[in-house]
């Protein structure tokens, strides 16, 4: 209704009066062509969003590996390499559909089925936004925002003119109503479209965004399905860039398996992450304080210096070394002779700790101190 109402107001109260004047005839023809193209693409994307099924888990006849059929108390296993699993490590399954869930798959209680790569359930298209119609929904937001902004800015002179002259009240009211409605919808759709562009660049869906922000307190982080900006765009708009803005040629794949980031992308990310670490150690070769291995060696040397014994028999003047196997009967004296080690076994007394005669400032320290 909003689309039909805005189209009728724009064409009847703005384009038709311009066509009747000679000086604005060319402008009216150009605006008619642009607006008709935007409206046509908007309607095509809207119809595609409604009639295209977002995708669901295949049935047993097509792929039996997704059926959850317990055998002897153990579910049937599959060789599928999935990234998402339960906390126990088991595969995710839907208790309503009695099927295993692929990655990024969720059950929609409105549609009463599991949706592949589910983004959200949209009541405006009477359908879920999933793997197969995500591109059409993205383009619907694009052309809706473009059409609303086009109506708002091109019809503004006509609206201002209607308030200055003796225009009939119904015409002025409908022009003001159409201008306000187009501006309001344009702002909302633009914000929503910008949010989906950000999600596309991050390789996330609306459900994944909500789960990360509500369940995780460590921030959004990096999506395991991120393949770079180019790969993320192709995962939504398709592999052929010439058809990105057309409601055709959806992305390839079945929606059951999703490729994680490429090895090249992971290697570039690791190199960029270690760039700062290499930069710190670049100006101090060998055993410089900027070298990580050198700092670890200094830390180990400090630990060894703390573990070194403080007792030296030559300094204490002990005649014989300490006994290797002392008699444990000294502990039976109730603790009275605990300090007199040699009072029971007639052995030399245990030497006490002696302070080092070397001044503190002349002691040997590790090289890093």
N, C-alpha and C positions, 0 to 999 in steps of 0.2 A: 504493500500500500504506500509506503514511504517513497519507493522508487517511482511508482506510477504517478503519485501526487506531485513530486518534484519535477518529473518530466513534463507533466501537463502544465504546471505553472510556468516553467521556464519557456516552453515552446509557445504557449498561447499568449502570455502577458509580456514576454520579452522579445522573442524572435519575430513573431508576427508583426508587431508594431514597427520593428526595425526594417522588415522587408517592404513595408509600405512606403518608406522614405527612400529617395534616390541616393542621398548622401551616405546612408548607413546600410545600403543594400549589400555591398561586398562584405562588410563586417558581419552582417547577419548570416550570409552564406558560409563564411569561414567558421563562425561559432556553431552554426548548425552541423557542419561536417565533423568538427572536433567532438562536439557533445554527442552526436549520434554514434560515433565510433566508441567513445568511452561507455556510453549506455549499452551498446551491443556487447562489448567485452564483459561488462559487469553482469549482464543477464546470462551470457554463456557460462561464465564462471559460477554464477549462482545455481544454474540448472545442473552443472556438473557436480557441484558439491552435494546436491540433493539426491541425484540419481546414482552416483558412484558409491559403491559399497566401500567402506574404509579398509576392509580386509579382516579376515578372521582365521582361526586355527583350522587347518585342513581336517576333513573327516577321516574316518578309518579307511574308507575305500581309496582315498587318495594317498594318504601317508599315515600308516598305522603307528608310527613311532611316537606320535604325540598323544595317543590314547593312554589314559591312566587306568590300566586294568591290573589290579593286584593279583599276582600269582604266588601261591604259598606264602602270603603275607608280605611279599616283596613286589614293588611295582616294576613294570617292564623298563629296562634301561635303553638308552640310545647313545650313539657315538657323537651326538651333537656337542660342539664346543660352545658352551654358553658362558656368558660373563656374569649373569645374575643368578643368584641362588639364595636359599634360605640361610638363616644363621647357623643351622646345623650342617650346611653343606649340601643338602639334598636339592633336587630340582624343584622349581616352583610349579604348582599345579592349581587349577581352578576347581573348587569344590562344587560349583554350580554347573559348569560345563563338563566336569570330569575329564579334563585334558591337561597335559603339561603346558606350561606357559613359555613361549619363547621370550627372548630379551625384549624389553620395552613394551610388553603386552600387558594389558589390564582388562578387567571385566567391567563392562558398562551395565549398570542396573537398569538404565532406561531402555537401552537396546536389547538387554538380556542376552548378551553374548560377549565373548572376548574379542577385543579390538587390537589389531597389530599396530605397534608404534602409536599407541593412543595419545593424542594431545589433549583433547577435552570433548565433552558433549556440548554441541552448540544448538540451542533451541531455535535460533533464527534460520537454520538450514534444515531443521528436523532430522538431524543425523549427527553421527560422531565424526570427528576429525581424526583420521588415522593415516595409515601408510599410503593408501591408494588415492585419497582425495585431499591430502595435505597441500599439494601444489595448487589445486583449484581454490582452496580456502585462502591460501596466501595471496594469490592473484585477485581474489574477490576483495580482500582488504585494500590491495593496491589500487584497483580501479574504482572502488567506492570512495576512497580518500581523494583520488584525482578528480572524480566527477563532482564531488561536493565542493571542493575548492574551486573548480572551474565555474560552477553555478554561483558561488558566493562572490567571486571577484568580477565576473563579467556582468552579472545582473545588478551589481551595486549602483551604477549610474542610473539605471531605470528606476530603482527603488527611491533614490534621492530625488529624481525628477518628479515622481508621483506625489511626493510630499509638498512640492512647491507649487504645483499647478492645480487646477480644478479637476482633479481626478476623482472618479466615482469611488465611493467608500468601499464597495466589494473588491474593486481592482486593487486599491491601495492596501486593503487588509490582506488579500492573497499574496501580493508581492512582499509585504513585510513578513507574513507567515512563512513563505518559501525561503526568503533570505535567512531568517532566524533558524529555521529547521536545517537548512543546508550547512550553515556555519556551525551549529551545535553538533550535528552528526559528523561533519568533517573533522572537528577537533577530536572527538572521541575515537573515531576510526583511525586518525593519524597516530594518536598515542598507542592504540592497540597494534597498529601495523608496525610502528617502531619497536615495540616490545617483541613482536614475532621476528623481526629482522635480527634483533639481538640474540634471540633464542636460536635462530638458524646459524648465526656465526659461531655460537657456542656449542652447536650440535646437541641441543637439549629440546625437550618438549615441555609443555606447560605443567604436566604432572610431575616430571622429573625436577623442574624448577621448584615446585611447591614442596616436594618431598625433601629436597636438599635444604631448603630454607627453614622447614619446620622440624625435621628430625635431626639434622646435623647442626651442631653449634660451631663448626670450624669453617664456615663459609661455603661458597659454591664449589670452589676448586675447579678441577679440569674434568670434563666429561670423558669417560673411557671410549666414546664413539667419535671423538674429535679427530678429524682428518685434515685439518687446515681449513682456511677460508674457502678455497676453491673446491675441495672435496665436500665440505658441508653444504655449499650452495648446490652442487650437483646431486647431493643426497635428497634435496627437497624439490628442486626445479627441473631435474633431469640431467642427462649426460650431454645433450646437445645445446650449446649456448644460444643457437638461433631460435630455439623454441622455448626459451625460458619465460618469455612474456606472453605466450599463447596457451590457452587451456587445452593443450594436447601434449603428447610425448611425456608421460609421467616418468619418474625415476625407475631405473631398472632394479630387478631383484624381486624376491618373493615376500619380503617383510618378515621372514622367520629368522634370518641370520643377518647380523650387522658386522661389517668389517671394522675392527679397531683401527687406531692410527697406524699409518704406514711406517715401515722401518726407516725410510728416509726422513719422514717428519719427526720420528722419535730421536734419530741421530742428531738432527739439527737442533732440536730442543735441548738435548743433553749438552751439545757443544756450547749453545748459548748460555746454559745454566752454569757451566764451568768456566766461562770466559772471565768472570770476575775473580775466580780463584786463581787462574793462571796469571792474571794481571798483578795480583798481590805478590806472587813469587817470581815475577819476571825480573824485577830490579835487584834481586838478592840471590845470586847463584851460589851453589855449594852449601856451606853451613851458615847461611845468613839467617837472621831472625825471621825473615819473611817466608822461609821454607817450612812446609808443614812437617816433613820428616825430621828436620832439625829440631823443631819445637817438641815433637814426641820424644826424641832422644834426650833432650834436656829434662823433660818431665820424668822419664825413666831413671835418669841419673840421680835426680833429687829423691825419688823413692828409694833407690838403693842406698843412698847416703843415710836415710832415716833408719833403714834396717840394719846398718852396720853395728856390731857389738861395741859397747863402751868399755868393756873390761879387757885389760892387757896384763898378762901374767908377769911380764918383765917389769912393769911399773909397780905392781903390788908386791913383788918380791916373793912370790909363791915358790915353794921348794918342789912341789910336785903338781901335776895337772889334777883337775877335778876328777873324782871317781866317775866311771862310766855307768855303773849300776848301783846306785845307793840303796842301802837297806831301808825298806819302807816301814820297819818296826818303830821308827822314831815317831810316827804319827799316832802310835798307841799310847803315848804318855799323856794324853789329855791336853796336849798343846803346851805343856810346861817346858819341854826341852826342844821345842820346834826350832828355836834360834840356835841352840847348841848342837850343831850337826855332829861334831866329833865327840860329844860327851858320852854317846852310847857305844859307838863302834870304834873308839880310839883312833879316829881318822883325823887328818888335819882339818881345821875349821875352814868353812867357806869364806873366801875373801870377799870383802865388801867392795862396793863400787868406789872407785877413786876418780876424782876430778882430774881432767887432763891438765897437765902443766903448761901446755901450749896456750898462749893467749888466744882469745876468741877471734881477734881480727887477723891472726896468722894461720888459721886453720885452712885446710885445703877445701876449696869449694868447687862445685861443678863449673864447667866452662861457660855455661849459659847464664850464670848468676852475675 
